[in-house]
Amino acid sequence: MEFLARKHTAFIEAFGQNEPVLAVPLRSCFEVLALAAAIDRDCARRLSVYDLSEGRFVLLFLLDRAEHTGQGLAPHVLAERAGVTRATVTGLLDGLERDALVRRIPSRVDRRSISVALTKKGAVLTTRLFREHAAWIAGLLQGLSASERDTLSALLGKIWRNTDAGRAQIAQNPPADGVALESTEAKADSKQQFFLPFGS
């Protein structure tokens, strides 16, 4: 099945004529990109039904996890956990609050501080969305056996470690005694990198 973008096919053909040895790794790389883009589009389409973006869904998910502890989350904590700036979180929360999905709660101790929690409407929607999203993600891999999923995760982890971000991560946390990252912990880390796609 050919699912590469036309520009990528042209790129492979051009390089294949002059550098045949590069054609296979180029195709593999572009296939990963094409798959990621297709998943990203599917994700965006599913969230748009509820008038949600990836960023808004991530905040709802984080707040839902916090609900289990009986506490809200401060905006700066949401920003840190979502990996975005505080300004971005402020804008996302404004929209979610307008839609009555979250509420800002002033601190009784320090009026300058607030925490954010889901409203009842937000909690119901988040529970529904998480179940739908989890089922969709599981469906993407339904044709793979457990062994194939493990192999895929390991291969993606190997590719990740060759990216600039992967190399930087390894430099910050070098393997003990210079041994390659093949331990159980390393495999778990590589799986975590690719868990729950929310888009880009």
C-alpha positions in Angstrom: 0.0 0.0 0.0 1.4 3.4 -1.0 0.5 6.1 1.5 3.4 8.5 1.1 2.8 12.1 0.1 3.7 12.9 -3.5 6.5 15.1 -2.4 8.1 12.3 -0.4 7.8 9.9 -3.3 9.5 12.4 -5.6 12.3 13.0 -3.0 12.9 9.2 -2.8 13.0 8.9 -6.6 15.4 11.8 -7.0 17.8 10.4 -4.3 17.4 6.9 -5.5 18.9 7.8 -8.9 22.1 9.3 -7.4 22.3 7.6 -4.0 20.5 4.2 -4.2 21.7 3.2 -0.8 19.6 6.1 0.7 16.3 5.1 -0.9 15.3 2.5 1.7 16.1 4.5 4.9 14.4 7.5 3.2 11.3 5.5 2.5 11.2 4.2 6.0 11.5 7.6 7.5 8.8 9.1 5.3 6.5 6.2 6.1 6.8 7.0 9.8 6.1 10.6 9.1 3.1 9.8 6.9 1.7 7.5 9.6 2.2 10.1 12.3 0.4 12.7 10.1 -2.5 10.4 9.4 -2.9 9.7 13.2 -2.7 13.4 13.9 -5.4 14.2 11.4 -7.7 11.4 12.8 -7.1 12.7 16.3 -8.0 16.3 15.3 -11.1 15.2 13.5 -12.4 13.2 16.5 -11.7 16.1 18.9 -13.3 18.7 16.6 -16.7 17.0 17.0 -16.6 18.3 20.6 -15.1 21.6 19.6 -11.8 20.7 21.3 -8.2 21.1 20.2 -5.4 18.8 21.2 -4.3 21.3 23.8 -7.7 21.6 25.4 -8.1 17.9 25.5 -4.7 17.5 27.2 -5.7 19.9 30.0 -9.0 18.2 30.5 -7.2 14.9 30.8 -4.7 16.3 33.3 -7.4 17.8 35.4 -9.4 14.5 35.3 -6.3 12.7 36.7 -6.1 15.4 39.5 -9.7 14.9 40.3 -8.8 11.4 41.7 -6.7 13.1 44.4 -9.6 15.5 45.3 -7.5 18.5 44.3 -7.4 21.0 41.4 -4.2 22.0 39.7 -2.6 25.4 39.5 -2.1 26.9 36.0 1.7 26.7 36.2 1.5 23.0 37.1 -0.8 22.4 34.1 1.7 24.3 31.9 4.6 22.2 33.2 2.8 18.8 32.8 1.4 19.7 29.4 4.8 21.0 28.2 3.6 24.4 27.1 4.0 28.0 28.3 1.8 29.6 31.0 0.5 32.0 28.4 -0.7 29.1 26.3 -2.4 27.5 29.3 -4.2 30.8 30.1 -5.6 31.0 26.7 -6.7 27.3 26.7 -8.3 27.7 30.1 -10.2 30.8 29.0 -11.9 28.8 26.3 -12.6 25.9 28.5 -14.1 28.1 31.1 -16.3 29.9 28.6 -17.6 26.4 27.6 -18.3 25.6 31.3 -15.9 22.7 31.2 -13.5 24.0 33.9 -13.7 26.5 36.8 -11.0 28.6 38.4 -11.0 28.5 42.2 -9.4 31.3 44.1 -7.2 30.3 47.0 -8.6 31.1 50.5 -5.1 31.8 51.7 -3.6 33.8 48.8 -6.1 35.6 46.6 -3.4 35.9 43.9 -3.3 32.1 43.6 -5.9 29.9 41.9 -6.4 26.3 41.1 -8.4 24.8 38.2 -10.9 22.0 38.4 -13.3 20.3 36.1 -17.0 21.2 36.3 -19.5 18.4 36.3 -20.0 19.0 32.6 -16.3 18.8 32.0 -15.9 15.7 34.1 -18.7 13.9 32.2 -17.2 14.9 28.8 -13.7 14.0 29.8 -14.7 10.5 30.9 -16.5 9.9 27.6 -13.6 11.3 25.6 -11.0 9.3 27.3 -12.9 6.1 26.7 -13.4 6.9 23.1 -9.8 8.0 22.6 -8.4 4.9 24.3 -10.6 2.6 22.2 -9.5 4.5 19.0 -5.8 4.1 19.9 -6.3 0.4 20.7 -8.0 0.0 17.3 -5.0 1.4 15.5 -2.9 -1.5 16.7 -5.6 -4.2 16.7 -3.9 -6.0 13.8 -0.7 -6.5 15.7 0.1 -9.3 18.1 1.6 -8.6 21.5 5.0 -9.6 20.2 4.6 -7.3 17.2 3.6 -4.4 19.4 6.7 -5.0 21.6 8.9 -5.1 18.5 7.3 -1.9 17.1 7.9 -0.1 20.4 11.5 -1.3 20.5 12.2 -0.2 16.9 10.6 3.2 17.5 12.7 3.6 20.6 15.8 2.9 18.6 14.9 5.5 16.0 14.0 8.0 18.8 17.5 7.6 20.3 19.0 8.7 17.0 17.1 12.0 16.9 18.6 15.2 18.4 16.1 15.0 21.2 16.9 11.4 21.9 20.6 12.0 22.0 20.1 14.9 24.4 18.1 12.7 26.6 20.7 10.1 26.7 23.4 12.7 27.3 21.5 13.9 30.4 20.8 10.3 31.6 23.7 8.1 30.2 23.3 4.3 30.6 25.2 2.8 33.4 28.7 1.5 32.3 28.0 2.7 28.7 25.6 -0.2 28.1 23.0 0.4 25.4 19.5 1.2 26.6 18.0 -2.3 26.5 16.9 -2.7 30.1 13.3 -3.0 31.1 13.4 0.6 32.3 14.7 1.8 28.9 12.0 -0.1 27.1 9.3 1.5 29.3 10.8 4.9 28.6 10.6 4.3 24.8 7.0 3.2 25.1 6.1 6.3 27.1 7.5 8.5 24.3 4.8 7.2 22.0 1.8 6.7 24.3 -1.5 8.4 23.7 -1.1 10.5 20.6 -2.9 13.8 20.9 -1.7 15.3 17.7 1.1 17.9 17.2 
